[in-house]
Amino acid sequence: RYSDTGATHHMKNNRQSIKHYNPLPVPIPIMFSNNGSLNALGKGDVNLFLEDNQFLTVHNVYFVPGITKNLLSSNQKWYLHKV
């Protein structure tokens, strides 16, 4: 997981770890700083487990097959929960 101040959305490359997954009606092109692009195919929620029996629920995470690193946008909200 990498925090990215330039990322407009949270992005994940593993569909199975996304809860409440919803396919997008039309793929959304995601542009990268190297001028490359990949399509977001859906979105959902991801839980990031922390110490002390807490976790972050990250909402509206795009599923982007082919990205090499999962990205957390520092521009979007995160929610802290106790287990």
Accessible surface in RSA format (square Angstrom, percent):
REM  Atomic radii and reference values for relative SASA: ProtOr
REM  Chains: A
REM  Algorithm: Lee & Richards
REM  Probe-radius: 1.40
REM  Slices: 20
REM RES _ NUM      All-atoms   Total-Side   Main-Chain    Non-polar    All polar
REM                ABS   REL    ABS   REL    ABS   REL    ABS   REL    ABS   REL
RES ARG A   1   166.41  69.9 113.71  58.0  52.70 125.5  18.52  25.3 147.89  89.6
RES TYR A   2   113.66  53.1 110.66  63.0   3.00   7.8  76.38  57.4  37.28  46.0
RES SER A   3    80.07  67.7  46.55  62.1  33.52  77.2  35.08  74.7  44.98  63.0
RES ASP A   4    47.14  33.0  43.44  43.2   3.71   8.8   8.65  20.4  38.49  38.4
RES THR A   5   112.82  80.2  98.41  99.8  14.41  34.4  66.52  89.3  46.30  70.0
RES GLY A   6    63.27  78.0   0.00   N/A  63.27  78.0  39.35 108.0  23.92  53.6
RES ALA A   7     7.16   6.6   0.32   0.5   6.84  15.6   7.08  10.0   0.09   0.2
RES THR A   8    96.63  68.7  83.15  84.3  13.47  32.1  70.85  95.2  25.77  39.0
RES HIS A   9    54.85  30.0  54.85  38.1   0.00   0.0  32.75  33.8  22.10  25.7
RES HIS A  10     0.49   0.3   0.49   0.3   0.00   0.0   0.17   0.2   0.33   0.4
RES MET A  11     7.68   4.0   6.11   4.0   1.57   3.7   6.11   5.2   1.57   2.1
RES LYS A  12    26.71  13.0  26.71  16.4   0.00   0.0   8.23   7.4  18.48  19.7
RES ASN A  13    57.05  39.3  38.91  37.6  18.14  43.7   6.04  14.5  51.01  49.3
RES ASN A  14    64.24  44.3  60.01  58.0   4.23  10.2  15.58  37.5  48.66  47.0
RES ARG A  15    87.07  36.6  85.42  43.5   1.65   3.9  24.10  32.9  62.97  38.2
RES GLN A  16   152.37  85.2 124.49  91.0  27.88  66.4  64.81 137.9  87.57  66.4
RES SER A  17    40.27  34.0  27.97  37.3  12.30  28.3  36.27  77.2   4.00   5.6
RES ILE A  18     6.62   3.8   0.00   0.0   6.62  16.0   0.16   0.1   6.46  17.5
RES LYS A  19   114.46  55.8 109.89  67.4   4.57  10.9  61.95  55.8  52.51  55.9
RES HIS A  20   144.55  79.0 119.58  83.1  24.98  63.9 101.75 104.9  42.80  49.8
RES TYR A  21    46.39  21.7  24.04  13.7  22.35  58.2  16.26  12.2  30.12  37.1
RES ASN A  22    94.53  65.2  94.32  91.1   0.22   0.5  19.94  48.0  74.59  72.1
RES PRO A  23    97.59  71.1  82.35  75.1  15.24  55.4  82.35  68.0  15.24  94.7
RES LEU A  24    28.68  16.0  15.08  10.8  13.60  34.2  15.24  10.7  13.44  36.2
RES PRO A  25   132.97  96.9  92.09  83.9  40.88 148.6 105.92  87.4  27.05 168.1
RES VAL A  26   106.36  70.0 102.59  92.9   3.78   9.1 102.97  89.5   3.39   9.2
RES PRO A  27    65.04  47.4  56.58  51.6   8.46  30.8  56.80  46.9   8.24  51.2
RES ILE A  28    63.78  36.3  63.29  47.2   0.49   1.2  63.78  45.9   0.00   0.0
RES PRO A  29    88.83  64.7  75.61  68.9  13.22  48.1  75.61  62.4  13.22  82.2
RES ILE A  30    14.13   8.0  12.28   9.1   1.85   4.5  14.13  10.2   0.00   0.0
RES MET A  31   133.79  69.3 107.74  71.3  26.05  62.0  94.84  80.6  38.95  51.6
RES PHE A  32    55.46  27.7  43.64  27.0  11.82  30.7  49.15  29.8   6.31  18.0
RES SER A  33   124.99 105.6  81.49 108.7  43.50 100.2  59.62 127.0  65.37  91.6
RES ASN A  34   122.18  84.3  90.63  87.6  31.55  76.0  44.90 108.1  77.28  74.7
RES ASN A  35   133.57  92.1 112.76 109.0  20.81  50.1  26.31  63.3 107.26 103.7
RES GLY A  36    29.92  36.9   0.00   N/A  29.92  36.9  29.81  81.8   0.11   0.2
RES SER A  37    61.61  52.1  36.77  49.1  24.84  57.2   1.33   2.8  60.28  84.4
RES LEU A  38    63.78  35.5  57.23  40.9   6.55  16.5  63.78  44.8   0.00   0.0
RES ASN A  39    72.83  50.2  65.91  63.7   6.92  16.7   5.95  14.3  66.87  64.6
RES ALA A  40     0.00   0.0   0.00   0.0   0.00   0.0   0.00   0.0   0.00   0.0
RES LEU A  41    70.26  39.1  64.59  46.2   5.67  14.3  65.44  46.0   4.83  13.0
RES GLY A  42     0.00   0.0   0.00   N/A   0.00   0.0   0.00   0.0   0.00   0.0
RES LYS A  43    73.11  35.7  72.87  44.7   0.24   0.6  30.70  27.6  42.41  45.2
RES GLY A  44     6.45   8.0   0.00   N/A   6.45   8.0   6.45  17.7   0.00   0.0
RES ASP A  45    26.15  18.3  26.15  26.0   0.00   0.0   3.18   7.5  22.97  22.9
RES VAL A  46     9.90   6.5   9.73   8.8   0.16   0.4   9.90   8.6   0.00   0.0
RES ASN A  47    48.93  33.7  33.40  32.3  15.53  37.4   2.92   7.0  46.01  44.5
RES LEU A  48    13.50   7.5  12.49   8.9   1.01   2.5  13.50   9.5   0.00   0.0
RES PHE A  49   139.56  69.8 117.03  72.5  22.53  58.6 117.24  71.1  22.32  63.9
RES LEU A  50    87.30  48.6  63.78  45.6  23.53  59.1  72.39  50.8  14.92  40.1
RES GLU A  51   146.64  84.2 133.82 101.2  12.82  30.5  57.96 112.1  88.69  72.4
RES ASP A  52   116.48  81.6  87.95  87.5  28.52  67.4  28.22  66.4  88.25  88.0
RES ASN A  53   112.70  77.7 102.54  99.1  10.16  24.5  15.78  38.0  96.91  93.7
RES GLN A  54    33.10  18.5  32.34  23.6   0.76   1.8   0.26   0.6  32.84  24.9
RES PHE A  55    36.18  18.1  36.18  22.4   0.00   0.0  36.18  21.9   0.00   0.0
RES LEU A  56    25.67  14.3  25.67  18.4   0.00   0.0  25.67  18.0   0.00   0.0
RES THR A  57    15.31  10.9  15.31  15.5   0.00   0.0  11.14  15.0   4.17   6.3
RES VAL A  58     0.38   0.3   0.38   0.3   0.00   0.0   0.38   0.3   0.00   0.0
RES HIS A  59    66.11  36.1  62.80  43.6   3.31   8.5  44.27  45.6  21.84  25.4
RES ASN A  60    72.52  50.0  71.68  69.3   0.84   2.0   6.32  15.2  66.20  64.0
RES VAL A  61     4.46   2.9   4.46   4.0   0.00   0.0   4.46   3.9   0.00   0.0
RES TYR A  62    15.67   7.3  15.67   8.9   0.00   0.0   1.09   0.8  14.58  18.0
RES PHE A  63    26.42  13.2  26.42  16.4   0.00   0.0  26.42  16.0   0.00   0.0
RES VAL A  64     0.00   0.0   0.00   0.0   0.00   0.0   0.00   0.0   0.00   0.0
RES PRO A  65    48.83  35.6  41.10  37.5   7.73  28.1  42.51  35.1   6.32  39.3
RES GLY A  66    57.49  70.9   0.00   N/A  57.49  70.9  32.81  90.0  24.68  55.3
RES ILE A  67    13.56   7.7   4.96   3.7   8.60  20.7   8.27   6.0   5.29  14.4
RES THR A  68   127.76  90.9  96.79  98.1  30.97  73.8  77.52 104.1  50.24  76.0
RES LYS A  69   103.77  50.6  96.54  59.2   7.23  17.2  56.74  51.1  47.03  50.1
RES ASN A  70    31.53  21.7  28.96  28.0   2.57   6.2   5.00  12.0  26.52  25.6
RES LEU A  71    28.13  15.7  27.03  19.3   1.10   2.8  27.14  19.1   0.99   2.7
RES LEU A  72    22.14  12.3  22.14  15.8   0.00   0.0  22.14  15.5   0.00   0.0
RES SER A  73     0.00   0.0   0.00   0.0   0.00   0.0   0.00   0.0   0.00   0.0
RES SER A  74    57.31  48.4  27.40  36.6  29.92  68.9  27.16  57.8  30.16  42.2
RES ASN A  75   106.07  73.1  68.63  66.3  37.44  90.2  29.19  70.2  76.89  74.3
RES GLN A  76    51.67  28.9  37.60  27.5  14.08  33.5  20.34  43.3  31.34  23.8
RES LYS A  77   156.23  76.2 141.51  86.8  14.72  35.0  93.36  84.0  62.87  67.0
RES TRP A  78    92.30  37.0  65.54  31.7  26.76  62.8  63.72  34.0  28.59  46.4
RES TYR A  79    94.46  44.1  91.61  52.1   2.85   7.4  67.98  51.1  26.48  32.6
RES LEU A  80   107.60  59.9  77.63  55.5  29.97  75.3  77.63  54.5  29.97  80.7
RES HIS A  81    75.14  41.1  69.90  48.6   5.24  13.4  49.70  51.2  25.44  29.6
RES LYS A  82   163.77  79.9 136.53  83.8  27.24  64.8  94.74  85.3  69.03  73.5
RES VAL A  83   119.62  78.7  65.11  58.9  54.52 131.4  89.84  78.1  29.79  80.8
END  Absolute sums over single chains surface
CHAIN  1 A     5584.2       4479.3       1104.9       3074.7       2509.5
END  Absolute sums over all chains
TOTAL          5584.2       4479.3       1104.9       3074.7       2509.5
